[in-house]
Amino acid sequence: MTQSPHHPNLPTFWTPVNVSAAAFVASNATVMGRVSIASGASIWYGAVVRGDVEQIEIGAYTNIQDGAIVHGDPGQPTILESYVTVGHRAVIHSA
């Protein structure tokens, strides 16, 4: 069990997110669960990347723009390769 980065006094049961030190995650973006974010990728303001149900991989230099949602179904991982752009408020479901 790990500690929540948002609420240090509360435990979390989610798998820790794997974010490259060279990636950008906006201060109000939500990234949780089995998520891997590669170098140069960016998760912008209000975006949600939910790896609670299935694994999500975000490739190098991919950007998830403001308000976009990325999530998946059991047994169907979401894999966004390198140099992908997910537009503002788009929904990606098990891609």
N, CA, C and O atoms as a printed pandas DataFrame, in Angstrom:
     atom_number atom_name residue_name chain_id  residue_number  x_coord  y_coord  z_coord
0              1         N          MET        A               1    0.854   -1.169    0.000
1              2        CA          MET        A               1    0.000    0.000    0.000
2              3         C          MET        A               1    0.900    1.232    0.000
3              4         O          MET        A               1    1.873    1.301    0.750
4              5         N          THR        A               2    0.562    2.213   -0.857
5              6        CA          THR        A               2    1.339    3.448   -0.942
6              7         C          THR        A               2    0.512    4.614   -0.429
7              8         O          THR        A               2   -0.688    4.479   -0.190
8              9         N          GLN        A               3    1.152    5.745   -0.265
9             10        CA          GLN        A               3    0.452    6.948    0.182
10            11         C          GLN        A               3   -0.020    7.741   -1.029
11            12         O          GLN        A               3    0.662    7.783   -2.053
12            13         N          SER        A               4   -1.164    8.358   -0.917
13            14        CA          SER        A               4   -1.689    9.210   -1.974
14            15         C          SER        A               4   -0.844   10.480   -2.064
15            16         O          SER        A               4   -0.587   11.112   -1.040
16            17         N          PRO        A               5   -0.399   10.877   -3.283
17            18        CA          PRO        A               5    0.372   12.111   -3.404
18            19         C          PRO        A               5   -0.484   13.352   -3.160
19            20         O          PRO        A               5    0.044   14.410   -2.817
20            21         N          HIS        A               6   -1.793   13.231   -3.332
21            22        CA          HIS        A               6   -2.688   14.376   -3.164
22            23         C          HIS        A               6   -3.129   14.548   -1.719
23            24         O          HIS        A               6   -3.369   15.666   -1.264
24            25         N          HIS        A               7   -3.232   13.450   -1.010
25            26        CA          HIS        A               7   -3.647   13.458    0.397
26            27         C          HIS        A               7   -2.672   12.561    1.159
27            28         O          HIS        A               7   -2.947   11.377    1.357
28            29         N          PRO        A               8   -1.527   13.119    1.591
29            30        CA          PRO        A               8   -0.459   12.298    2.172
30            31         C          PRO        A               8   -0.864   11.448    3.373
31            32         O          PRO        A               8   -0.190   10.463    3.676
32            33         N          ASN        A               9   -1.928   11.796    4.054
33            34        CA          ASN        A               9   -2.338   11.019    5.222
34            35         C          ASN        A               9   -3.271    9.862    4.878
35            36         O          ASN        A               9   -3.641    9.081    5.755
36            37         N          LEU        A              10   -3.652    9.749    3.607
37            38        CA          LEU        A              10   -4.566    8.686    3.194
38            39         C          LEU        A              10   -3.826    7.641    2.371
39            40         O          LEU        A              10   -3.068    8.001    1.470
40            41         N          PRO        A              11   -4.024    6.361    2.654
41            42        CA          PRO        A              11   -3.394    5.321    1.842
42            43         C          PRO        A              11   -4.135    5.172    0.512
43            44         O          PRO        A              11   -5.313    5.515    0.410
44            45         N          THR        A              12   -3.447    4.667   -0.492
45            46        CA          THR        A              12   -4.083    4.359   -1.762
46            47         C          THR        A              12   -3.780    2.901   -2.101
47            48         O          THR        A              12   -2.708    2.390   -1.777
48            49         N          PHE        A              13   -4.717    2.248   -2.745
49            50        CA          PHE        A              13   -4.557    0.849   -3.108
50            51         C          PHE        A              13   -4.249    0.692   -4.595
51            52         O          PHE        A              13   -4.147   -0.432   -5.086
52            53         N          TRP        A              14   -4.098    1.806   -5.321
53            54        CA          TRP        A              14   -3.797    1.772   -6.748
54            55         C          TRP        A              14   -2.316    1.496   -6.954
55            56         O          TRP        A              14   -1.481    1.835   -6.115
56            57         N          THR        A              15   -2.010    0.882   -8.075
57            58        CA          THR        A              15   -0.627    0.684   -8.481
58            59         C          THR        A              15   -0.002    2.052   -8.736
59            60         O          THR        A              15   -0.638    2.899   -9.364
60            61         N          PRO        A              16    1.220    2.294   -8.270
61            62        CA          PRO        A              16    1.855    3.593   -8.541
62            63         C          PRO        A              16    2.027    3.820  -10.043
63            64         O          PRO        A              16    2.361    2.895  -10.783
64            65         N          VAL        A              17    1.803    5.033  -10.476
65            66        CA          VAL        A              17    1.924    5.421  -11.879
66            67         C          VAL        A              17    3.405    5.510  -12.238
67            68         O          VAL        A              17    4.221    5.927  -11.417
68            69         N          ASN        A              18    3.754    5.115  -13.471
69            70        CA          ASN        A              18    5.127    5.190  -13.960
70            71         C          ASN        A              18    5.224    6.371  -14.930
71            72         O          ASN        A              18    4.831    6.255  -16.091
72            73         N          VAL        A              19    5.744    7.501  -14.456
73            74        CA          VAL        A              19    5.845    8.714  -15.273
74            75         C          VAL        A              19    7.312    9.059  -15.468
75            76         O          VAL        A              19    8.060    9.181  -14.499
76            77         N          SER        A              20    7.724    9.215  -16.725
77            78        CA          SER        A              20    9.094    9.635  -17.013
78            79         C          SER        A              20    9.354   11.004  -16.403
79            80         O          SER        A              20    8.462   11.852  -16.359
80            81         N          ALA        A              21   10.566   11.216  -15.938
81            82        CA          ALA        A              21   10.954   12.523  -15.396
82            83         C          ALA        A              21   10.912   13.595  -16.479
83            84         O          ALA        A              21   10.838   14.785  -16.173
84            85         N          ALA        A              22   10.959   13.177  -17.753
85            86        CA          ALA        A              22   10.935   14.117  -18.864
86            87         C          ALA        A              22    9.533   14.287  -19.452
87            88         O          ALA        A              22    9.392   14.815  -20.554
88            89         N          ALA        A              23    8.501   13.849  -18.738
89            90        CA          ALA        A              23    7.104   14.038  -19.167
90            91         C          ALA        A              23    6.502   15.192  -18.375
91            92         O          ALA        A              23    7.003   15.554  -17.310
92            93         N          PHE        A              24    5.417   15.769  -18.907
93            94        CA          PHE        A              24    4.713   16.849  -18.214
94            95         C          PHE        A              24    3.315   16.370  -17.857
95            96         O          PHE        A              24    2.591   15.857  -18.710
96            97         N          VAL        A              25    2.935   16.538  -16.589
97            98        CA          VAL        A              25    1.574   16.265  -16.135
98            99         C          VAL        A              25    1.087   17.529  -15.445
99           100         O          VAL        A              25    1.664   17.958  -14.445
100          101         N          ALA        A              26    0.017   18.132  -15.981
101          102        CA          ALA        A              26   -0.518   19.382  -15.428
102          103         C          ALA        A              26   -0.968   19.189  -13.987
103          104         O          ALA        A              26   -1.325   18.087  -13.570
104          105         N          SER        A              27   -0.944   20.267  -13.252
105          106        CA          SER        A              27   -1.241   20.216  -11.817
106          107         C          SER        A              27   -2.655   19.740  -11.503
107          108         O          SER        A              27   -2.883   19.173  -10.435
108          109         N          ASN        A              28   -3.610   19.956  -12.406
109          110        CA          ASN        A              28   -4.975   19.504  -12.119
110          111         C          ASN        A              28   -5.408   18.333  -13.009
111          112         O          ASN        A              28   -6.597   18.027  -13.095
112          113         N          ALA        A              29   -4.457   17.685  -13.664
113          114        CA          ALA        A              29   -4.757   16.457  -14.402
114          115         C          ALA        A              29   -4.835   15.309  -13.398
115          116         O          ALA        A              29   -4.218   15.361  -12.334
116          117         N          THR        A              30   -5.602   14.269  -13.747
117          118        CA          THR        A              30   -5.718   13.090  -12.888
118          119         C          THR        A              30   -5.133   11.897  -13.622
119          120         O          THR        A              30   -5.588   11.545  -14.711
120          121         N          VAL        A              31   -4.126   11.277  -13.028
121          122        CA          VAL        A              31   -3.499   10.083  -13.588
122          123         C          VAL        A              31   -3.458    9.051  -12.470
123          124         O          VAL        A              31   -2.882    9.306  -11.412
124          125         N          MET        A              32   -4.067    7.884  -12.697
125          126        CA          MET        A              32   -4.159    6.893  -11.623
126          127         C          MET        A              32   -4.115    5.479  -12.162
127          128         O          MET        A              32   -4.489    5.226  -13.307
128          129         N          GLY        A              33   -3.652    4.555  -11.325
129          130        CA          GLY        A              33   -3.661    3.141  -11.666
130          131         C          GLY        A              33   -2.466    2.722  -12.499
131          132         O          GLY        A              33   -1.390    3.314  -12.412
132          133         N          ARG        A              34   -2.671    1.690  -13.309
133          134        CA          ARG        A              34   -1.596    1.114  -14.126
134          135         C          ARG        A              34   -1.384    1.955  -15.378
135          136         O          ARG        A              34   -1.879    1.628  -16.457
136          137         N          VAL        A              35   -0.638    3.045  -15.214
137          138        CA          VAL        A              35   -0.383    3.989  -16.299
138          139         C          VAL        A              35    1.117    4.166  -16.450
139          140         O          VAL        A              35    1.836    4.317  -15.462
140          141         N          SER        A              36    1.587    4.148  -17.700
141          142        CA          SER        A              36    2.987    4.402  -18.012
142          143         C          SER        A              36    3.037    5.563  -18.998
143          144         O          SER        A              36    2.397    5.518  -20.049
144          145         N          ILE        A              37    3.800    6.610  -18.657
145          146        CA          ILE        A              37    3.902    7.807  -19.494
146          147         C          ILE        A              37    5.366    7.986  -19.878
147          148         O          ILE        A              37    6.226    8.148  -19.012
148          149         N          ALA        A              38    5.647    7.956  -21.185
149          150        CA          ALA        A              38    7.019    7.990  -21.691
150          151         C          ALA        A              38    7.583    9.413  -21.738
151          152         O          ALA        A              38    6.863   10.396  -21.560
152          153         N          SER        A              39    8.867    9.487  -21.979
153          154        CA          SER        A              39    9.606   10.744  -22.072
154          155         C          SER        A              39    9.014   11.666  -23.142
155          156         O          SER        A              39    8.706   11.227  -24.250
156          157         N          GLY        A              40    8.863   12.929  -22.802
157          158        CA          GLY        A              40    8.371   13.924  -23.745
158          159         C          GLY        A              40    6.862   13.962  -23.886
159          160         O          GLY        A              40    6.334   14.845  -24.562
160          161         N          ALA        A              41    6.156   13.031  -23.266
161          162        CA          ALA        A              41    4.686   13.029  -23.329
162          163         C          ALA        A              41    4.145   14.124  -22.425
163          164         O          ALA        A              41    4.832   14.580  -21.510
164          165         N          SER        A              42    2.905   14.545  -22.684
165          166        CA          SER        A              42    2.297   15.588  -21.852
166          167         C          SER        A              42    0.821   15.294  -21.622
167          168         O          SER        A              42    0.095   14.884  -22.528
168          169         N          ILE        A              43    0.404   15.518  -20.384
169          170        CA          ILE        A              43   -0.986   15.351  -19.966
170          171         C          ILE        A              43   -1.429   16.735  -19.508
171          172         O          ILE        A              43   -0.928   17.245  -18.506
172          173         N          TRP        A              44   -2.359   17.344  -20.226
173          174        CA          TRP        A              44   -2.692   18.753  -20.003
174          175         C          TRP        A              44   -3.838   18.936  -19.021
175          176         O          TRP        A              44   -4.396   17.967  -18.504
176          177         N          TYR        A              45   -4.174   20.178  -18.776
177          178        CA          TYR        A              45   -5.084   20.600  -17.705
178          179         C          TYR        A              45   -6.468   19.952  -17.815
179          180         O          TYR        A              45   -7.111   19.990  -18.864
180          181         N          GLY        A              46   -6.900   19.366  -16.716
181          182        CA          GLY        A              46   -8.222   18.757  -16.635
182          183         C          GLY        A              46   -8.334   17.401  -17.297
183          184         O          GLY        A              46   -9.413   16.809  -17.299
184          185         N          ALA        A              47   -7.248   16.889  -17.860
185          186        CA          ALA        A              47   -7.283   15.565  -18.494
186          187         C          ALA        A              47   -7.347   14.478  -17.423
187          188         O          ALA        A              47   -6.883   14.668  -16.299
188          189         N          VAL        A              48   -7.931   13.332  -17.791
189          190        CA          VAL        A              48   -8.045   12.192  -16.879
190          191         C          VAL        A              48   -7.498   10.960  -17.593
191          192         O          VAL        A              48   -7.938   10.628  -18.693
192          193         N          VAL        A              49   -6.541   10.287  -16.967
193          194        CA          VAL        A              49   -5.983    9.039  -17.493
194          195         C          VAL        A              49   -6.199    7.992  -16.407
195          196         O          VAL        A              49   -5.516    7.992  -15.383
196          197         N          ARG        A              50   -7.173    7.089  -16.648
197          198        CA          ARG        A              50   -7.610    6.124  -15.630
198          199         C          ARG        A              50   -7.129    4.721  -15.965
199          200         O          ARG        A              50   -7.664    4.060  -16.855
200          201         N          GLY        A              51   -6.120    4.283  -15.243
201          202        CA          GLY        A              51   -5.633    2.915  -15.388
202          203         C          GLY        A              51   -6.157    2.020  -14.288
203          204         O          GLY        A              51   -5.500    1.049  -13.910
204          205         N          ASP        A              52   -7.330    2.332  -13.770
205          206        CA          ASP        A              52   -7.904    1.546  -12.668
206          207         C          ASP        A              52   -8.461    0.210  -13.136
207          208         O          ASP        A              52   -8.450   -0.757  -12.375
208          209         N          VAL        A              53   -8.944    0.134  -14.364
209          210        CA          VAL        A              53   -9.559   -1.094  -14.880
210          211         C          VAL        A              53   -8.565   -1.897  -15.708
211          212         O          VAL        A              53   -8.523   -3.124  -15.610
212          213         N          GLU        A              54   -7.768   -1.216  -16.521
213          214        CA          GLU        A              54   -6.810   -1.881  -17.404
214          215         C          GLU        A              54   -5.621   -0.962  -17.632
215          216         O          GLU        A              54   -5.707    0.249  -17.425
216          217         N          GLN        A              55   -4.522   -1.542  -18.058
217          218        CA          GLN        A              55   -3.270   -0.825  -18.287
218          219         C          GLN        A              55   -3.407    0.224  -19.386
219          220         O          GLN        A              55   -4.118    0.017  -20.369
220          221         N          ILE        A              56   -2.712    1.360  -19.208
221          222        CA          ILE        A              56   -2.646    2.415  -20.216
222          223         C          ILE        A              56   -1.183    2.753  -20.444
223          224         O          ILE        A              56   -0.438    2.975  -19.490
224          225         N          GLU        A              57   -0.765    2.792  -21.719
225          226        CA          GLU        A              57    0.591    3.190  -22.086
226          227         C          GLU        A              57    0.506    4.413  -22.982
227          228         O          GLU        A              57   -0.208    4.414  -23.985
228          229         N          ILE        A              58    1.239    5.453  -22.612
229          230        CA          ILE        A              58    1.279    6.685  -23.400
230          231         C          ILE        A              58    2.704    6.846  -23.904
231          232         O          ILE        A              58    3.641    6.988  -23.119
232          233         N          GLY        A              59    2.856    6.822  -25.237
233          234        CA          GLY        A              59    4.175    6.830  -25.860
234          235         C          GLY        A              59    4.872    8.177  -25.819
235          236         O          GLY        A              59    4.296    9.189  -25.420
236          237         N          ALA        A              60    6.122    8.160  -26.242
237          238        CA          ALA        A              60    6.957    9.358  -26.248
238          239         C          ALA        A              60    6.344   10.456  -27.121
239          240         O          ALA        A              60    5.871   10.195  -28.228
240          241         N          TYR        A              61    6.361   11.654  -26.616
241          242        CA          TYR        A              61    5.904   12.867  -27.306
242          243         C          TYR        A              61    4.419   12.855  -27.654
243          244         O          TYR        A              61    3.967   13.651  -28.477
244          245         N          THR        A              62    3.670   11.965  -27.039
245          246        CA          THR        A              62    2.213   11.968  -27.185
246          247         C          THR        A              62    1.654   13.026  -26.262
247          248         O          THR        A              62    2.166   13.217  -25.159
248          249         N          ASN        A              63    0.601   13.725  -26.697
249          250        CA          ASN        A              63   -0.005   14.711  -25.802
250          251         C          ASN        A              63   -1.495   14.472  -25.669
251          252         O          ASN        A              63   -2.211   14.267  -26.650
252          253         N          ILE        A              64   -1.936   14.506  -24.424
253          254        CA          ILE        A              64   -3.341   14.349  -24.066
254          255         C          ILE        A              64   -3.807   15.751  -23.692
255          256         O          ILE        A              64   -3.440   16.272  -22.639
256          257         N          GLN        A              65   -4.608   16.354  -24.549
257          258        CA          GLN        A              65   -4.949   17.764  -24.375
258          259         C          GLN        A              65   -6.031   17.989  -23.322
259          260         O          GLN        A              65   -6.624   17.046  -22.798
260          261         N          ASP        A              66   -6.267   19.256  -23.034
261          262        CA          ASP        A              66   -7.165   19.691  -21.964
262          263         C          ASP        A              66   -8.510   18.961  -21.983
263          264         O          ASP        A              66   -9.188   18.915  -23.010
264          265         N          GLY        A              67   -8.884   18.396  -20.840
265          266        CA          GLY        A              67  -10.201   17.798  -20.656
266          267         C          GLY        A              67  -10.400   16.436  -21.284
267          268         O          GLY        A              67  -11.496   15.884  -21.197
268          269         N          ALA        A              68   -9.379   15.872  -21.917
269          270        CA          ALA        A              68   -9.526   14.554  -22.545
270          271         C          ALA        A              68   -9.584   13.462  -21.473
271          272         O          ALA        A              68   -9.068   13.632  -20.368
272          273         N          ILE        A              69  -10.220   12.342  -21.820
273          274        CA          ILE        A              69  -10.342   11.201  -20.910
274          275         C          ILE        A              69   -9.802    9.965  -21.621
275          276         O          ILE        A              69  -10.168    9.687  -22.763
276          277         N          VAL        A              70   -8.927    9.225  -20.938
277          278        CA          VAL        A              70   -8.382    7.978  -21.472
278          279         C          VAL        A              70   -8.648    6.892  -20.435
279          280         O          VAL        A              70   -8.239    7.017  -19.280
280          281         N          HIS        A              71   -9.338    5.818  -20.851
281          282        CA          HIS        A              71   -9.605    4.694  -19.945
282          283         C          HIS        A              71   -9.857    3.446  -20.763
283          284         O          HIS        A              71   -9.836    3.502  -21.993
284          285         N          GLY        A              72  -10.097    2.314  -20.104
285          286        CA          GLY        A              72  -10.242    1.070  -20.846
286          287         C          GLY        A              72  -11.183    0.080  -20.203
287          288         O          GLY        A              72  -11.740    0.323  -19.132
288          289         N          ASP        A              73  -11.349   -1.054  -20.887
289          290        CA          ASP        A              73  -12.174   -2.165  -20.414
290          291         C          ASP        A              73  -11.266   -3.301  -19.946
291          292         O          ASP        A              73  -10.119   -3.392  -20.382
292          293         N          PRO        A              74  -11.765   -4.165  -19.064
293          294        CA          PRO        A              74  -10.963   -5.307  -18.616
294          295         C          PRO        A              74  -10.503   -6.158  -19.803
295          296         O          PRO        A              74  -11.292   -6.487  -20.689
296          297         N          GLY        A              75   -9.222   -6.506  -19.804
297          298        CA          GLY        A              75   -8.671   -7.335  -20.871
298          299         C          GLY        A              75   -8.361   -6.585  -22.146
299          300         O          GLY        A              75   -7.928   -7.200  -23.121
300          301         N          GLN        A              76   -8.565   -5.282  -22.177
301          302        CA          GLN        A              76   -8.351   -4.479  -23.376
302          303         C          GLN        A              76   -7.499   -3.256  -23.021
303          304         O          GLN        A              76   -8.048   -2.177  -22.801
304          305         N          PRO        A              77   -6.173   -3.400  -22.961
305          306        CA          PRO        A              77   -5.324   -2.265  -22.600
306          307         C          PRO        A              77   -5.421   -1.141  -23.630
307          308         O          PRO        A              77   -5.734   -1.376  -24.797
308          309         N          THR        A              78   -5.153    0.060  -23.188
309          310        CA          THR        A              78   -5.150    1.233  -24.062
310          311         C          THR        A              78   -3.700    1.599  -24.318
311          312         O          THR        A              78   -2.964    1.930  -23.389
312          313         N          ILE        A              79   -3.288    1.539  -25.585
313          314        CA          ILE        A              79   -1.903    1.827  -25.946
314          315         C          ILE        A              79   -1.893    2.943  -26.984
315          316         O          ILE        A              79   -2.350    2.767  -28.114
316          317         N          LEU        A              80   -1.365    4.087  -26.578
317          318        CA          LEU        A              80   -1.182    5.210  -27.486
318          319         C          LEU        A              80    0.306    5.269  -27.798
319          320         O          LEU        A              80    1.122    5.488  -26.904
320          321         N          GLU        A              81    0.658    5.075  -29.061
321          322        CA          GLU        A              81    2.066    5.022  -29.431
322          323         C          GLU        A              81    2.685    6.416  -29.414
323          324         O          GLU        A              81    2.041    7.371  -28.980
324          325         N          SER        A              82    3.902    6.541  -29.872
325          326        CA          SER        A              82    4.612    7.820  -29.870
326          327         C          SER        A              82    4.013    8.798  -30.876
327          328         O          SER        A              82    3.469    8.394  -31.904
328          329         N          TYR        A              83    4.121   10.085  -30.567
329          330        CA          TYR        A              83    3.711   11.196  -31.427
330          331         C          TYR        A              83    2.212   11.201  -31.742
331          332         O          TYR        A              83    1.814   11.550  -32.853
332          333         N          VAL        A              84    1.396   10.822  -30.783
333          334        CA          VAL        A              84   -0.061   10.851  -30.934
334          335         C          VAL        A              84   -0.593   12.114  -30.269
335          336         O          VAL        A              84   -0.102   12.518  -29.215
336          337         N          THR        A              85   -1.594   12.738  -30.884
337          338        CA          THR        A              85   -2.288   13.872  -30.271
338          339         C          THR        A              85   -3.727   13.468  -30.004
339          340         O          THR        A              85   -4.437   13.043  -30.915
340          341         N          VAL        A              86   -4.159   13.601  -28.751
341          342        CA          VAL        A              86   -5.553   13.382  -28.369
342          343         C          VAL        A              86   -6.126   14.765  -28.109
343          344         O          VAL        A              86   -5.697   15.454  -27.184
344          345         N          GLY        A              87   -7.095   15.173  -28.920
345          346        CA          GLY        A              87   -7.629   16.536  -28.877
346          347         C          GLY        A              87   -8.399   16.874  -27.618
347          348         O          GLY        A              87   -8.756   16.007  -26.821
348          349         N          HIS        A              88   -8.643   18.165  -27.469
349          350        CA          HIS        A              88   -9.371   18.690  -26.315
350          351         C          HIS        A              88  -10.711   17.971  -26.135
351          352         O          HIS        A              88  -11.484   17.826  -27.082
352          353         N          ARG        A              89  -10.970   17.522  -24.900
353          354        CA          ARG        A              89  -12.227   16.899  -24.476
354          355         C          ARG        A              89  -12.565   15.603  -25.212
355          356         O          ARG        A              89  -13.710   15.153  -25.169
356          357         N          ALA        A              90  -11.595   15.002  -25.880
357          358        CA          ALA        A              90  -11.825   13.718  -26.553
358          359         C          ALA        A              90  -11.904   12.599  -25.514
359          360         O          ALA        A              90  -11.404   12.738  -24.398
360          361         N          VAL        A              91  -12.542   11.484  -25.897
361          362        CA          VAL        A              91  -12.604   10.303  -25.037
362          363         C          VAL        A              91  -11.964    9.144  -25.798
363          364         O          VAL        A              91  -12.373    8.822  -26.913
364          365         N          ILE        A              92  -10.962    8.527  -25.188
365          366        CA          ILE        A              92  -10.312    7.338  -25.744
366          367         C          ILE        A              92  -10.670    6.181  -24.826
367          368         O          ILE        A              92  -10.349    6.194  -23.637
368          369         N          HIS        A              93  -11.340    5.178  -25.391
369          370        CA          HIS        A              93  -11.823    4.044  -24.595
370          371         C          HIS        A              93  -11.265    2.761  -25.199
371          372         O          HIS        A              93  -11.724    2.329  -26.257
372          373         N          SER        A              94  -10.288    2.149  -24.549
373          374        CA          SER        A              94   -9.697    0.874  -24.988
374          375         C          SER        A              94   -9.193    0.934  -26.418
375          376         O          SER        A              94   -9.652    0.177  -27.274
376          377         N          ALA        A              95   -8.251    1.828  -26.681
377          378        CA          ALA        A              95   -7.697    1.961  -28.042
378          379         C          ALA        A              95   -6.505    1.049  -28.225
379          380         O          ALA        A              95   -5.908    1.021  -29.301
